[in-house]
Amino acid sequence: MEVMRNVNGKLLRCGYTTGACAAAAAKAAGIMLICGSPVRQVSIGTPKGIDLTFDVLDARITAGCANCAVRKDSGDDPDVTDGILVYAQVEKRVQGIVIDGGAGVGRVTKPGLDQPVGEAAINSVPREMIMKGLIKTAEQHGYEGGFAVVISIPGGEELAKRTFNPRLGIEGGISIIGTTGIVEPMSHQAMADTVRLELRQLSAAGVNDVLLTPGNFGEAFARESLGLSTENHVKCSNFIGVAIDAAVELGFSRILLVGHIGKLVKLGIGVTNTHSSFGDGRMETLLACAATGGAELSLLQGITQSVTTDAALTLIYEAGLLKETMAELEKRIGFCLQRRVPEGVTIGFLCFTTAQPMKGILTKSANADELMEIWGIRK
């Protein structure tokens, strides 16, 4: 089943994440392992709530083992993984489900990523999708044992050289990722235009206040952790500056930005398009904020060597300087946002992390509580 999206009047085809492909291949291999016969197609559910059906390729069954692949389709917004084969090898075990990466799947070598050091770079949501598919398969076929799953991608090691994986500390292959199972077909221009269109629609409906979130994490945190209504909400993706400018032009009087530290930290050096291709500066910003907060040289060196903001924050937290560092970051983000809006427009922000032990709100603007009351947020 093809999933389509209307983007600025043009019908575009969605793609599927590597995580969805891995889950589909694993489910098909699990069915073959239990039933002893090849499978031509397999269907899976996704966190997006959309069921997907994949053709099953290169199906092989040997003694106690089943292998097969599905082809990755990136839709009308292709990336380096478009067309690759994602393989799953599934074997029986006494109980439980064990998931690992084989050839072409990266291995985590630095802390701060979704998976611990030493684990295959198969992120949490794809792992959950794989497990759910196999559990359902076992229940449907009366199988009470467990599974050992190995996901592999031929050519993945070479493909990874064209991604950010080596820089992030993922070696030997690509990552199995995705939070929804679906790849939305959006070019930079199309996404920016969509953000403007959604703001224009709210303005036309007489709305004066808008909540902005960069993505799924921000929206989920605002709704689930803060109790916020997302009725007057626009997901601005990486286009924070575009969204603010458009909101100002359309006459919005109050703007609240809620986002993960990994995105909002870039505002600390004035980067308002947070896509990696437009610049980074995350560690440099945290380093400067920590230095202002009194960090010693050893901590600053640790920050520069971190591959994610959460990894750097953990070091800052352990040094007892999180409060001081976030106070400086609040000033920098506030300066960036305030210079973007004219007098008479109120703008505030709230920055959070989902990583332990800092999980929750890290810093917020002085007017955030007032804005949250407007949106009816439970503080």
Wavefront OBJ file of the C-alpha trace (Angstrom):
o trace
v 0.000 0.000 0.000
v 1.375 3.382 -1.034
v 1.043 6.282 1.379
v 0.606 9.669 -0.279
v 0.827 13.243 0.961
v -0.454 16.428 -0.651
v 2.428 18.902 -0.493
v 1.556 22.360 -1.809
v -0.939 20.931 -4.274
v 1.372 18.165 -5.485
v 0.700 14.548 -4.575
v 3.921 12.969 -3.285
v 4.644 9.411 -2.250
v 5.845 8.676 1.287
v 8.678 6.276 1.956
v 9.448 3.773 4.680
v 12.098 4.007 7.374
v 14.885 1.479 7.763
v 13.182 0.575 11.028
v 9.941 -0.336 9.264
v 11.871 -2.398 6.718
v 13.739 -4.264 9.457
v 10.493 -4.977 11.311
v 8.844 -6.271 8.134
v 11.779 -8.508 7.234
v 11.962 -9.881 10.779
v 8.243 -10.632 10.870
v 8.362 -12.396 7.501
v 11.383 -14.443 8.573
v 9.615 -15.327 11.814
v 6.565 -16.581 9.925
v 8.761 -18.651 7.615
v 10.678 -20.081 10.553
v 7.508 -21.240 12.301
v 5.563 -22.386 9.236
v 8.458 -23.794 7.216
v 7.409 -22.210 3.921
v 8.372 -19.002 2.060
v 6.371 -15.784 2.400
v 5.768 -13.498 -0.560
v 4.327 -10.489 1.257
v 4.189 -9.267 4.840
v 2.199 -6.532 6.579
v 3.156 -4.578 9.691
v 1.643 -1.823 11.789
v 3.553 1.404 12.386
v 3.652 3.930 15.250
v 2.054 6.336 12.772
v -1.032 4.122 12.811
v -0.617 3.153 9.158
v -0.360 -0.481 8.081
v 2.319 -1.222 5.487
v 2.688 -4.184 3.142
v 6.076 -5.219 1.758
v 7.162 -7.694 -0.896
v 9.429 -10.331 0.635
v 12.642 -10.952 -1.305
v 15.389 -13.579 -1.259
v 13.484 -15.853 1.124
v 15.539 -18.799 2.406
v 14.777 -21.444 4.999
v 17.414 -23.742 6.443
v 17.559 -25.970 9.498
v 16.456 -23.782 12.414
v 16.914 -20.511 10.525
v 14.983 -18.258 8.123
v 16.321 -15.324 6.094
v 14.637 -12.760 3.874
v 14.820 -9.130 2.801
v 12.604 -6.183 1.978
v 13.608 -3.274 -0.234
v 13.833 0.204 1.283
v 11.740 2.766 -0.565
v 12.374 6.386 0.389
v 9.406 7.688 -1.608
v 9.558 11.002 -3.444
v 12.219 12.438 -1.134
v 14.990 9.848 -1.656
v 18.149 9.576 0.440
v 21.252 7.378 0.378
v 19.293 4.393 1.691
v 16.766 4.373 -1.149
v 16.612 0.946 -2.782
v 18.802 -0.920 -0.303
v 17.891 -4.398 0.879
v 17.266 -4.815 4.592
v 17.765 -8.436 5.650
v 16.569 -10.276 8.728
v 17.831 -13.631 9.927
v 15.634 -15.234 12.569
v 16.357 -18.322 14.652
v 14.452 -19.987 17.464
v 15.578 -19.705 21.076
v 14.103 -20.960 24.321
v 12.511 -17.662 25.363
v 12.678 -13.923 24.855
v 13.637 -11.908 21.795
v 17.247 -10.876 21.176
v 17.988 -8.336 18.442
v 21.438 -7.641 17.000
v 23.017 -6.116 13.931
v 25.006 -7.992 11.331
v 27.042 -6.867 8.327
v 26.258 -3.345 7.179
v 24.525 -2.275 10.388
v 26.537 0.167 12.475
v 27.820 -0.394 15.968
v 27.710 2.320 18.660
v 31.184 3.379 19.816
v 30.453 6.604 21.717
v 28.030 7.366 24.581
v 25.001 9.583 24.269
v 23.222 7.861 21.399
v 19.929 5.953 21.440
v 21.702 2.665 22.178
v 24.543 1.927 24.629
v 28.150 1.635 23.497
v 28.785 -1.745 21.921
v 25.207 -2.300 20.791
v 24.043 -2.414 17.198
v 22.741 0.943 15.951
v 19.159 -0.284 15.878
v 17.173 2.394 17.649
v 14.504 1.890 20.296
v 11.401 2.317 18.143
v 12.559 -0.127 15.426
v 13.476 -2.627 18.153
v 9.987 -2.279 19.589
v 8.442 -2.719 16.134
v 10.491 -5.874 15.540
v 9.476 -7.312 18.905
v 5.783 -6.510 18.472
v 5.733 -8.129 15.041
v 7.371 -11.316 16.273
v 5.225 -11.541 19.398
v 2.095 -11.224 17.264
v 3.433 -13.833 14.842
v 4.154 -16.273 17.662
v 0.676 -15.805 19.140
v -1.028 -16.317 15.784
v 0.828 -19.559 15.124
v 0.816 -20.996 18.638
v 4.588 -20.735 19.087
v 5.675 -20.300 22.716
v 9.442 -19.973 22.296
v 11.668 -16.982 21.612
v 13.585 -15.537 18.682
v 17.126 -14.429 17.890
v 17.115 -11.717 15.226
v 20.036 -10.354 13.216
v 19.442 -7.381 10.898
v 21.948 -6.819 8.103
v 22.323 -4.516 5.100
v 24.567 -5.483 2.161
v 26.790 -2.517 1.305
v 25.835 -0.725 4.493
v 29.424 -0.078 5.521
v 30.116 1.854 2.309
v 26.799 3.693 2.493
v 27.589 4.834 6.023
v 30.540 6.854 4.718
v 28.003 9.131 3.023
v 26.156 9.762 6.293
v 26.972 11.416 9.630
v 27.361 8.040 11.331
v 31.181 7.990 11.536
v 31.175 11.460 13.099
v 28.494 10.471 15.589
v 30.407 7.418 16.725
v 28.552 4.731 14.774
v 31.031 2.513 12.982
v 30.729 -0.222 10.397
v 27.391 0.541 8.805
v 24.198 2.548 8.744
v 21.604 2.933 11.481
v 18.193 1.317 11.713
v 16.072 4.307 12.647
v 12.660 5.954 12.496
v 10.066 7.011 15.046
v 6.936 6.620 12.897
v 7.841 4.027 10.265
v 7.033 6.556 7.546
v 9.355 8.936 5.658
v 7.432 12.090 4.806
v 8.248 13.468 1.319
v 9.499 16.955 2.045
v 12.178 19.029 0.371
v 13.538 21.976 2.352
v 11.504 24.434 0.293
v 8.361 22.314 0.457
v 8.611 22.004 4.225
v 9.199 25.734 4.690
v 6.218 26.498 2.457
v 4.081 24.057 4.428
v 5.005 25.766 7.714
v 3.981 29.129 6.259
v 0.740 27.655 4.920
v -0.247 26.158 8.285
v 0.424 29.458 10.023
v -1.609 31.274 7.391
v -4.516 28.899 7.977
v -4.436 29.549 11.727
v -4.299 33.281 11.133
v -7.255 33.106 8.751
v -9.206 31.327 11.483
v -8.645 34.279 13.810
v -5.954 32.659 15.957
v -3.487 35.105 17.560
v -1.335 32.709 19.606
v 0.717 29.870 18.163
v 2.677 27.011 19.641
v 5.727 25.937 17.632
v 7.534 22.618 18.005
v 10.395 21.416 15.798
v 9.098 17.850 15.584
v 7.530 14.774 17.129
v 9.548 14.938 20.358
v 8.569 18.543 21.038
v 4.913 17.930 20.271
v 4.794 14.824 22.469
v 6.524 16.579 25.379
v 4.220 19.580 25.139
v 1.123 17.422 25.065
v 2.044 14.563 27.399
v 4.434 16.155 29.899
v 3.010 19.676 29.981
v -0.647 18.891 29.327
v -0.780 21.345 26.452
v -3.567 21.477 23.899
v -2.059 21.268 20.405
v -5.079 22.776 18.670
v -3.222 25.969 17.706
v 0.071 24.251 16.994
v 2.444 24.165 14.035
v 5.262 21.672 13.661
v 8.003 23.822 12.160
v 10.640 21.104 11.677
v 14.081 22.714 11.337
v 12.609 26.005 10.126
v 12.355 27.870 13.409
v 13.390 31.196 11.904
v 11.016 30.797 8.964
v 8.150 29.993 11.326
v 8.808 32.977 13.592
v 9.148 35.372 10.651
v 5.925 34.089 9.108
v 4.084 34.325 12.432
v 5.188 37.943 12.810
v 4.171 38.804 9.242
v 0.746 37.233 9.785
v 0.125 39.233 12.951
v 0.447 36.600 15.672
v 0.892 38.352 19.003
v 2.175 35.478 21.161
v 4.542 32.659 20.199
v 5.692 29.768 22.372
v 8.469 27.474 21.154
v 8.831 24.063 22.823
v 11.726 21.902 21.711
v 14.383 19.361 22.568
v 17.798 20.646 23.599
v 19.325 19.059 20.488
v 17.454 21.568 18.335
v 17.083 24.646 20.509
v 20.716 24.748 21.608
v 21.605 25.918 18.097
v 19.605 29.070 18.714
v 22.275 29.908 21.280
v 24.587 30.951 18.445
v 21.870 32.360 16.216
v 21.309 29.320 13.974
v 17.579 29.358 13.236
v 17.554 26.646 10.564
v 18.532 23.677 12.693
v 19.078 21.145 9.883
v 22.602 19.746 10.055
v 23.354 20.890 6.498
v 22.942 24.530 7.581
v 25.384 24.352 10.464
v 25.849 22.818 13.870
v 27.510 24.567 16.790
v 25.770 22.507 19.484
v 28.901 21.573 21.397
v 30.445 24.993 20.904
v 27.350 26.601 22.402
v 27.271 24.264 25.392
v 31.007 24.729 25.862
v 30.658 28.516 25.944
v 27.703 28.321 28.340
v 29.520 25.885 30.620
v 32.644 28.049 30.590
v 30.560 31.047 31.626
v 29.126 28.888 34.399
v 32.587 28.130 35.770
v 33.533 24.857 34.054
v 37.083 23.604 34.384
v 39.230 22.683 31.387
v 38.663 18.943 31.776
v 34.889 19.404 31.510
v 35.225 21.665 28.487
v 37.394 19.060 26.791
v 34.783 16.416 27.558
v 32.063 18.541 25.990
v 34.033 18.975 22.767
v 34.421 15.198 22.514
v 30.696 14.490 23.023
v 28.673 13.384 20.002
v 25.226 14.403 21.275
v 23.853 17.194 23.405
v 22.547 14.681 25.934
v 26.024 13.191 26.330
v 27.466 16.660 26.919
v 24.660 17.509 29.344
v 25.413 14.388 31.340
v 28.994 15.572 31.835
v 27.790 19.033 32.841
v 25.249 17.522 35.234
v 27.857 15.286 36.843
v 30.105 18.318 37.334
v 27.293 20.089 39.193
v 27.069 22.924 36.673
v 23.813 22.188 34.871
v 21.916 25.070 36.497
v 24.620 27.623 35.701
v 25.056 26.355 32.148
v 21.337 26.407 31.408
v 21.024 29.914 32.848
v 23.534 31.132 30.282
v 21.841 29.180 27.502
v 18.516 30.770 28.448
v 20.040 34.211 27.911
v 21.486 33.264 24.534
v 18.337 31.617 23.186
v 16.243 34.491 24.498
v 18.472 37.017 22.725
v 18.197 35.085 19.454
v 14.407 34.913 19.622
v 13.809 38.476 20.830
v 15.818 40.006 18.008
v 13.582 38.102 15.572
v 10.346 39.779 16.661
v 9.275 43.432 16.837
v 7.975 45.242 19.884
v 4.463 44.114 20.702
v 5.039 40.458 19.883
v 5.616 38.184 22.871
v 7.864 35.202 22.274
v 9.041 32.598 24.749
v 10.520 29.137 24.778
v 10.868 25.970 26.779
v 13.772 23.568 26.270
v 13.735 19.963 27.503
v 15.523 16.635 27.380
v 14.265 13.074 27.637
v 17.609 11.741 28.854
v 18.139 10.614 32.419
v 18.950 11.898 34.963
v 18.196 15.385 33.568
v 14.837 14.380 32.050
v 12.362 17.238 31.894
v 12.598 21.000 31.495
v 16.187 22.212 31.231
v 15.606 25.917 30.778
v 12.843 28.297 29.788
v 12.328 31.968 29.125
v 11.194 34.265 31.922
v 7.784 34.611 30.286
v 7.293 30.880 29.635
v 5.017 30.340 32.638
v 2.782 33.214 31.570
v 2.580 31.843 28.040
v 1.889 28.353 29.324
v -1.100 29.699 31.241
v -2.473 31.083 27.978
v -2.219 27.624 26.460
v -3.718 26.007 29.526
v -0.644 23.979 30.379
v -0.436 22.204 33.712
v 2.829 23.394 35.212
l 1 2 3 4 5 6 7 8 9 10 11 12 13 14 15 16 17 18 19 20 21 22 23 24 25 26 27 28 29 30 31 32 33 34 35 36 37 38 39 40 41 42 43 44 45 46 47 48 49 50 51 52 53 54 55 56 57 58 59 60 61 62 63 64 65 66 67 68 69 70 71 72 73 74 75 76 77 78 79 80 81 82 83 84 85 86 87 88 89 90 91 92 93 94 95 96 97 98 99 100 101 102 103 104 105 106 107 108 109 110 111 112 113 114 115 116 117 118 119 120 121 122 123 124 125 126 127 128 129 130 131 132 133 134 135 136 137 138 139 140 141 142 143 144 145 146 147 148 149 150 151 152 153 154 155 156 157 158 159 160 161 162 163 164 165 166 167 168 169 170 171 172 173 174 175 176 177 178 179 180 181 182 183 184 185 186 187 188 189 190 191 192 193 194 195 196 197 198 199 200 201 202 203 204 205 206 207 208 209 210 211 212 213 214 215 216 217 218 219 220 221 222 223 224 225 226 227 228 229 230 231 232 233 234 235 236 237 238 239 240 241 242 243 244 245 246 247 248 249 250 251 252 253 254 255 256 257 258 259 260 261 262 263 264 265 266 267 268 269 270 271 272 273 274 275 276 277 278 279 280 281 282 283 284 285 286 287 288 289 290 291 292 293 294 295 296 297 298 299 300 301 302 303 304 305 306 307 308 309 310 311 312 313 314 315 316 317 318 319 320 321 322 323 324 325 326 327 328 329 330 331 332 333 334 335 336 337 338 339 340 341 342 343 344 345 346 347 348 349 350 351 352 353 354 355 356 357 358 359 360 361 362 363 364 365 366 367 368 369 370 371 372 373 374 375 376 377 378 379
